[in-house]
Amino acid sequence: MHNVMKSFREVLANANNILILTGSGISAESGVPTFRGAGGFWRKYQATSLATPEAFAANPSLVWEFYEYRRQLVSKVKSNKAHEAVAEFQKRKIVEGKRVSIVTQNIDGLHQKAGATDVVELHGSLYRTRCTRCGDVAVNNNIPICPALAEKGSPDPSIMSSDIPIEELPRCKIKDCEALLRPDIVWFGEQLNPDVLQKAFDIVETCDACLVIGTSAIVYPAAMFAPQVAQRNVPVAEFNIEETPATKQVQYHFQGPSTITVTEALAP
Protein backbone atom coordinates (compact mmCIF):
# COMPACT_ATOMS: atom_id res chain seq x y z
CA MET A 1 0.00 0.00 0.00
CA HIS A 2 2.83 2.36 0.86
CA ASN A 3 4.41 1.97 -2.60
CA VAL A 4 1.04 2.50 -4.28
CA MET A 5 0.50 5.68 -2.27
CA LYS A 6 4.02 6.88 -3.11
CA SER A 7 3.33 6.26 -6.80
CA PHE A 8 0.07 8.25 -6.69
CA ARG A 9 1.67 11.13 -4.79
CA GLU A 10 4.24 11.36 -7.61
CA VAL A 11 1.39 11.50 -10.13
CA LEU A 12 -0.15 14.41 -8.20
CA ALA A 13 3.18 16.23 -7.94
CA ASN A 14 3.48 16.19 -11.75
CA ALA A 15 -0.15 17.02 -12.54
CA ASN A 16 -1.24 20.53 -13.57
CA ASN A 17 -4.99 20.17 -13.75
CA ILE A 18 -6.45 17.97 -11.02
CA LEU A 19 -10.09 16.93 -10.63
CA ILE A 20 -11.39 15.99 -7.17
CA LEU A 21 -14.83 14.39 -7.38
CA THR A 22 -16.57 13.85 -4.03
CA GLY A 23 -19.73 12.16 -2.77
CA SER A 24 -21.52 11.57 0.51
CA GLY A 25 -18.74 9.33 1.85
CA ILE A 26 -16.42 12.29 2.46
CA SER A 27 -19.05 13.93 4.70
CA ALA A 28 -20.23 10.78 6.49
CA GLU A 29 -17.28 11.03 8.89
CA SER A 30 -18.46 14.52 9.86
CA GLY A 31 -21.74 12.97 10.95
CA VAL A 32 -23.84 14.01 7.96
CA PRO A 33 -26.46 11.28 7.38
CA THR A 34 -26.59 10.05 3.79
CA PHE A 35 -30.37 9.35 3.88
CA ARG A 36 -29.76 6.33 1.68
CA GLY A 37 -30.16 2.69 2.60
CA ALA A 38 -32.12 1.11 5.43
CA GLY A 39 -31.82 4.03 7.85
CA GLY A 40 -32.96 6.60 5.31
CA PHE A 41 -36.27 7.51 6.92
CA TRP A 42 -37.51 10.89 8.13
CA ARG A 43 -40.71 10.73 10.13
CA LYS A 44 -42.63 7.91 8.44
CA TYR A 45 -41.33 8.77 4.99
CA GLN A 46 -38.50 7.24 3.02
CA ALA A 47 -36.26 10.31 2.74
CA THR A 48 -35.71 9.76 -0.97
CA SER A 49 -39.47 9.99 -1.57
CA LEU A 50 -39.46 13.55 -0.17
CA ALA A 51 -36.74 14.65 -2.61
CA THR A 52 -39.00 14.79 -5.65
CA PRO A 53 -40.91 17.50 -7.52
CA GLU A 54 -44.07 15.41 -6.97
CA ALA A 55 -43.63 15.47 -3.18
CA PHE A 56 -43.13 19.24 -3.26
CA ALA A 57 -46.21 19.76 -5.43
CA ALA A 58 -48.31 17.55 -3.13
CA ASN A 59 -47.05 18.90 0.21
CA PRO A 60 -44.55 21.77 0.04
CA SER A 61 -44.82 22.29 3.81
CA LEU A 62 -43.58 18.73 4.52
CA VAL A 63 -40.71 19.03 2.04
CA TRP A 64 -39.67 22.42 3.42
CA GLU A 65 -39.62 21.03 6.97
CA PHE A 66 -37.50 18.08 5.84
CA TYR A 67 -34.94 20.39 4.21
CA GLU A 68 -35.00 22.82 7.12
CA TYR A 69 -34.27 19.87 9.42
CA ARG A 70 -31.33 18.89 7.19
CA ARG A 71 -30.04 22.47 7.02
CA GLN A 72 -30.09 22.83 10.79
CA LEU A 73 -28.38 19.47 11.21
CA VAL A 74 -25.65 20.26 8.66
CA SER A 75 -25.11 23.84 9.88
CA LYS A 76 -23.84 22.41 13.19
CA VAL A 77 -21.47 19.94 11.52
CA LYS A 78 -17.78 20.70 11.08
CA SER A 79 -15.66 19.89 8.03
CA ASN A 80 -13.42 16.90 8.68
CA LYS A 81 -9.75 16.21 7.97
CA ALA A 82 -10.51 15.04 4.43
CA HIS A 83 -12.37 18.27 3.56
CA GLU A 84 -9.50 20.25 5.09
CA ALA A 85 -6.87 18.25 3.18
CA VAL A 86 -8.69 18.94 -0.10
CA ALA A 87 -8.97 22.69 0.63
CA GLU A 88 -5.29 22.99 1.70
CA PHE A 89 -4.16 21.01 -1.36
CA GLN A 90 -6.17 23.32 -3.63
CA LYS A 91 -4.58 26.40 -2.03
CA ARG A 92 -1.04 25.01 -2.37
CA LYS A 93 -1.51 24.09 -6.03
CA ILE A 94 -2.98 27.51 -6.88
CA VAL A 95 0.22 29.07 -5.49
CA GLU A 96 2.19 26.73 -7.79
CA GLY A 97 0.14 27.98 -10.76
CA LYS A 98 -1.79 24.73 -11.07
CA ARG A 99 -5.52 24.05 -11.02
CA VAL A 100 -7.53 21.91 -8.62
CA SER A 101 -11.21 21.63 -9.49
CA ILE A 102 -13.60 20.26 -6.88
CA VAL A 103 -16.81 18.74 -8.23
CA THR A 104 -19.17 17.43 -5.55
CA GLN A 105 -22.44 15.52 -5.39
CA ASN A 106 -22.91 16.85 -1.86
CA ILE A 107 -25.28 19.66 -0.90
CA ASP A 108 -23.80 20.26 2.57
CA GLY A 109 -21.33 23.10 1.88
CA LEU A 110 -18.59 21.41 3.94
CA HIS A 111 -15.94 21.86 1.24
CA GLN A 112 -16.53 25.62 1.38
CA LYS A 113 -16.55 25.57 5.19
CA ALA A 114 -13.07 24.02 5.03
CA GLY A 115 -11.89 26.85 2.76
CA ALA A 116 -12.22 25.35 -0.73
CA THR A 117 -13.11 27.73 -3.56
CA ASP A 118 -15.03 27.45 -6.86
CA VAL A 119 -16.72 24.22 -5.80
CA VAL A 120 -18.98 22.83 -8.54
CA GLU A 121 -22.10 21.55 -6.78
CA LEU A 122 -23.77 19.06 -9.11
CA HIS A 123 -26.87 18.53 -6.99
CA GLY A 124 -27.37 22.05 -5.62
CA SER A 125 -27.03 23.35 -2.07
CA LEU A 126 -28.96 23.34 1.21
CA TYR A 127 -28.00 27.01 1.52
CA ARG A 128 -29.71 28.23 -1.66
CA THR A 129 -33.31 28.70 -2.69
CA ARG A 130 -34.84 28.86 -6.14
CA CYS A 131 -38.05 30.58 -7.16
CA THR A 132 -40.66 28.25 -8.64
CA ARG A 133 -41.85 31.00 -11.00
CA CYS A 134 -39.00 33.33 -12.01
CA GLY A 135 -36.14 30.90 -11.31
CA ASP A 136 -34.14 33.40 -9.21
CA VAL A 137 -31.50 31.62 -7.12
CA ALA A 138 -30.62 33.19 -3.77
CA VAL A 139 -27.96 32.23 -1.22
CA ASN A 140 -29.42 32.13 2.25
CA ASN A 141 -27.21 31.14 5.16
CA ASN A 142 -29.77 32.23 7.75
CA ILE A 143 -31.25 29.43 9.79
CA PRO A 144 -34.19 29.13 9.35
CA ILE A 145 -35.23 30.89 6.17
CA CYS A 146 -38.91 31.02 6.99
CA PRO A 147 -40.58 32.79 9.97
CA ALA A 148 -43.25 30.08 10.18
CA LEU A 149 -40.53 27.42 10.44
CA ALA A 150 -38.72 29.54 13.06
CA GLU A 151 -41.83 29.68 15.22
CA LYS A 152 -42.01 25.89 15.26
CA GLY A 153 -38.35 25.62 16.30
CA SER A 154 -36.27 22.84 14.78
CA PRO A 155 -38.56 20.61 12.72
CA ASP A 156 -39.30 17.60 14.89
CA PRO A 157 -38.73 14.28 13.10
CA SER A 158 -41.20 12.57 15.44
CA ILE A 159 -44.18 14.85 14.69
CA MET A 160 -46.02 13.53 11.68
CA SER A 161 -48.00 16.57 10.56
CA SER A 162 -46.71 19.46 8.47
CA ASP A 163 -49.31 22.15 8.71
CA ILE A 164 -47.60 25.41 7.75
CA PRO A 165 -49.97 27.18 5.34
CA ILE A 166 -48.51 27.50 1.85
CA GLU A 167 -48.70 31.33 1.97
CA GLU A 168 -46.36 31.29 5.01
CA LEU A 169 -43.66 29.22 3.31
CA PRO A 170 -40.56 31.01 1.90
CA ARG A 171 -41.48 33.39 -0.92
CA CYS A 172 -39.49 35.07 -3.67
CA LYS A 173 -38.04 38.45 -2.64
CA ILE A 174 -38.17 39.85 -6.16
CA LYS A 175 -40.76 42.61 -6.48
CA ASP A 176 -43.97 41.60 -8.24
CA CYS A 177 -42.99 37.91 -8.13
CA GLU A 178 -43.33 36.68 -4.53
CA ALA A 179 -43.92 33.12 -5.75
CA LEU A 180 -43.19 30.03 -3.66
CA LEU A 181 -39.49 29.24 -3.17
CA ARG A 182 -38.08 25.72 -3.21
CA PRO A 183 -34.71 24.39 -2.05
CA ASP A 184 -32.14 24.78 -4.85
CA ILE A 185 -31.59 21.02 -4.92
CA VAL A 186 -31.70 18.69 -7.90
CA TRP A 187 -34.42 16.24 -6.93
CA PHE A 188 -34.96 12.69 -8.18
CA GLY A 189 -36.43 12.80 -11.67
CA GLU A 190 -35.00 16.26 -12.42
CA GLN A 191 -32.21 17.17 -14.82
CA LEU A 192 -29.00 18.71 -13.55
CA ASN A 193 -28.49 22.41 -14.27
CA PRO A 194 -27.03 22.38 -17.83
CA ASP A 195 -24.47 25.13 -17.05
CA VAL A 196 -23.21 23.26 -13.98
CA LEU A 197 -23.08 20.00 -15.93
CA GLN A 198 -21.16 21.65 -18.80
CA LYS A 199 -18.65 23.06 -16.32
CA ALA A 200 -18.14 19.58 -14.85
CA PHE A 201 -17.73 17.99 -18.30
CA ASP A 202 -15.12 20.60 -19.26
CA ILE A 203 -13.13 19.76 -16.11
CA VAL A 204 -13.45 16.01 -16.79
CA GLU A 205 -12.18 16.46 -20.36
CA THR A 206 -9.14 18.57 -19.42
CA CYS A 207 -7.87 17.08 -16.13
CA ASP A 208 -4.56 15.20 -16.02
CA ALA A 209 -5.19 13.47 -12.66
CA CYS A 210 -8.37 12.57 -10.83
CA LEU A 211 -9.39 11.66 -7.28
CA VAL A 212 -12.80 10.10 -6.62
CA ILE A 213 -13.62 10.36 -2.91
CA GLY A 214 -16.55 8.80 -1.07
CA THR A 215 -18.87 8.24 -3.98
CA SER A 216 -20.45 4.92 -4.90
CA ALA A 217 -19.99 5.62 -8.64
CA ILE A 218 -23.57 4.61 -9.38
CA VAL A 219 -25.36 7.98 -9.41
CA TYR A 220 -25.35 9.49 -12.92
CA PRO A 221 -23.99 11.59 -14.45
CA ALA A 222 -21.13 11.66 -11.90
CA ALA A 223 -20.74 7.89 -12.31
CA MET A 224 -19.52 8.51 -15.89
CA PHE A 225 -16.77 10.93 -14.90
CA ALA A 226 -14.10 8.55 -13.57
CA PRO A 227 -14.48 6.03 -16.43
CA GLN A 228 -14.29 8.89 -18.97
CA VAL A 229 -11.07 10.15 -17.39
CA ALA A 230 -9.62 6.63 -17.18
CA GLN A 231 -10.40 6.04 -20.89
CA ARG A 232 -8.07 8.93 -21.70
CA ASN A 233 -5.31 7.05 -19.80
CA VAL A 234 -5.34 9.71 -17.11
CA PRO A 235 -4.50 8.35 -13.62
CA VAL A 236 -7.60 7.98 -11.43
CA ALA A 237 -7.51 7.18 -7.70
CA GLU A 238 -10.58 6.00 -5.82
CA PHE A 239 -10.88 6.59 -2.06
CA ASN A 240 -13.69 4.64 -0.44
CA ILE A 241 -14.67 2.55 2.56
CA GLU A 242 -15.38 -0.36 0.20
CA GLU A 243 -14.95 -1.37 -3.41
CA THR A 244 -17.43 0.13 -5.89
CA PRO A 245 -18.46 -0.59 -9.50
CA ALA A 246 -15.69 1.82 -10.58
CA THR A 247 -12.87 0.10 -8.67
CA LYS A 248 -11.90 -2.24 -11.53
CA GLN A 249 -11.73 0.66 -14.00
CA VAL A 250 -9.34 2.89 -12.06
CA GLN A 251 -5.58 2.74 -11.62
CA TYR A 252 -5.46 3.34 -7.85
CA HIS A 253 -7.81 2.24 -5.07
CA PHE A 254 -7.34 3.30 -1.45
CA GLN A 255 -9.71 1.58 0.96
CA GLY A 256 -10.52 2.99 4.38
CA PRO A 257 -11.78 6.20 6.02
CA SER A 258 -11.18 9.21 3.76
CA THR A 259 -9.96 11.22 6.77
CA ILE A 260 -6.93 8.90 6.77
CA THR A 261 -6.39 7.95 3.11
CA VAL A 262 -7.12 11.36 1.53
CA THR A 263 -5.10 13.18 4.19
CA GLU A 264 -2.08 10.99 3.40
CA ALA A 265 -2.47 11.34 -0.38
CA LEU A 266 -2.74 15.14 -0.28
CA ALA A 267 -0.25 15.92 2.47
CA PRO A 268 2.53 18.42 1.53
N, C-alpha and C positions, 0 to 999 in steps of 0.2 A: 504493500500500500504506500509505503514511504517513497519508493522509487516512482510510482505512478503519480503521486502528488508532486514530486520534484519535476517530473516531465511536464505536467500541466502548468505548473508555476512558470516554467521556461516559456511555454506557449504564450502565457499572459504577458510576460515581460517583453515579448517580441511583437505583440499585437498592437495595432493602432486604432482599431475600431471595434470595440467589444460590446456585445449584446448580453444583458443579464435579464433573463425571463423568469419571473417569479409567480408562484401560486400560493394557495392557502397554507401550504406546509411551512413556509417561512414565518408565518404569523402565529401558527398553532402554538409555538413555544412561548409566545407572549401571552397566551391564554385567550386568544380570539377563537371562539367556536366556529367550526367550518359549516355547521348546519347541513352537513351531508351525512348519509349513512343512518344507522339505527337510532342515534340520539338526536336526529335533526327535527325535533318537534318544538313548536312554540304554542303554548296553550294546547288546544286539542288538534292543532293543524300541523300537517307536515310542512316544515318551513319552506320547502321548495314550491309548495302549492300557493304560497302567499306572494311569491316573486314572479307574478305573471300580470299581464295587462288585464286579463279577465278578472282576476281577484280584485284589482284596483277598481275596475268598472263596477263590480258587484258590491264591494264594501271598502271604499277608500279610507274610511275611519280605521278599520282593522289593519289595513296595510300600513297606514301612517304610524299607528301605534307600534307595529312590529319593527319598522325601521327606526322609530324614535328609541325603542328599547335597544336596538343594535348600536345606534349612535352613542347612546349614553354608556353602554358597556365598553365600546371601543375607545371612547374619549378618555377613559380612565386607564387604558392599557399603555404600557411603555414599549417602545421599540426594543428589540432584543439584540444580542451581539451580532447576529447575522445581518440584520438591517443596518447596524452601525458599521459593520465591515464593508458592506456594499457602498454606503455613503462615503466612507473614508477613502475607499479605493477609487471611487469616481472623482473625488477632489484631487487625489494625488495624480491621477492620469491627466486631468485637465491641465494641471501645472506642467506636465510633461508635453503638452500639446496634443494629447491623444483624446479619443472620444469614448465615453462609456454611456451607453443608452440603456435605461431601465424600462422594461415593458412589463407591466404587472396585470394579473387577473384579479388582484385584490382591490377591495373598495374601502380599505380601512385607513389609508393615509399614513401608515407607519413608516414607509420609506421616507416620506417628506418630514415626518417627525424626527427621524434620525439624521436629517440634513441633506438628503438626496435632492437633486434638482432635475427639472424637465422630465418627470416621470410620466410615461405614457400609460394611462389607466384604461385598459381595454373595456372593462365592465362598468365604468363610471365611478362615482364616489359617494360615500355616506354624507359627505360635507357639502354636497351641491344639490340644488333643486332645479327642476325644469318645468316651465309652464306648459300645461296641456293644450293651450290654444296658440300662443305666439311663439312658443319654443325657447323663450329666453332662459338662459342658464345662469344661475346665481350661486356664488360661493357663500355658504352660511355656516360659520363655525360656532354660532351661538347654540347653546343647548338649553332648552329645546327651541325649536323654530316656530312654535305655534302656541299662543297663549292658552288655548283650550287644553293642549297637552300638558302645559306647565301647571295648570290648576290641578290636574289629576296626579301630579308628581310623576315619578318614573313609572312607565307603563308596567303593570303588574302581570307577569306571565300566568298567574294562577286565576285571574279574573277573566271569565269567558266572553263578556259582552264588550263591544266597542260601540259606544253610543254618542260619540262627538258628532253633532250635526254637521253636514257637509259644508254649510256656509261658514263654520268656525274653523275649518281646516286651513292650512297655509294657502294663501292666495298670492297671485302675481302682483308685484309692486309697481309694474309699469302702468302709467296713467291710462285710463280707458280700457284696460285689459281686465285686470283683477280676476282672471280665471283661476281654476284650481291648479295648485302646484303638485308635482309628483317628485319622488326621489329621482335624482339623475343617475339611475342605475339601469343597466341593460338587463331586462327581465327575460325569463325563459320564453322562447317564441319570438323574441324581437331581434332585429338585425343590429350588429355593432354600428356605431357612428362611422360613416364611410371615411371621414377625414382622419379619425383616430386609427382606423384600420390601415389606411394608406400609409400613414406615418410608420406604423409597425412593419408593414411589408417592405418599405424603403430601408429600414434598419436591418431587417432580416437579409435583404439582398446585398447589403454592402458590408456586413460585419466580417471580421477576419478571426474571431474567436467568440464562443458562445457558452454561457453558463445557464443551465436550466435548474432552478431551485424550488423545491417543494411544490411541484405541480405534477398531477397524475398523467399528464400528456394524453388525456382523453377528451377534454373539452375543446371543441373547435371554435374559432380557427386557430387558437394558440397551439393546439396539438400538431398542427402542420409545420410550425416554425422550426423546431429542432431538426426534423427530417429534411426540410428544405435546405437548411444550413449544411447539414451533414452531406447531402447530395453534391454540394459544391466542394467537397473535400476540406471543409473548414472544421477545425477541431471543436467538438461539442463535449461539455462535461455536464453530467447529470448529478445533482445532489438531492438525495431523497432518503426517507426512512426505509423504504423498501424498493424493490425493482418495479418498473412500470413498463407499459407497452413500448416505450421509447428506448429502454435500456439497451436492447440488442442493436439499435441503430446508431448509437453514439460511441465515440472513441473512449471517453472516460466515464466511470460511474463511481461516485463516492457515497457509500451507504452510512447512514447514521444521522444524528441531530444536526440540522444546518448550523446551529450556533457553534458547533465544533468544526465540522468539515469546511463550511464556507469561510469561517474565520481563519482557518489554516491556509486555505487556498489564496485568500486575498490579503494576507498579512504582508507588511512592507518587506 
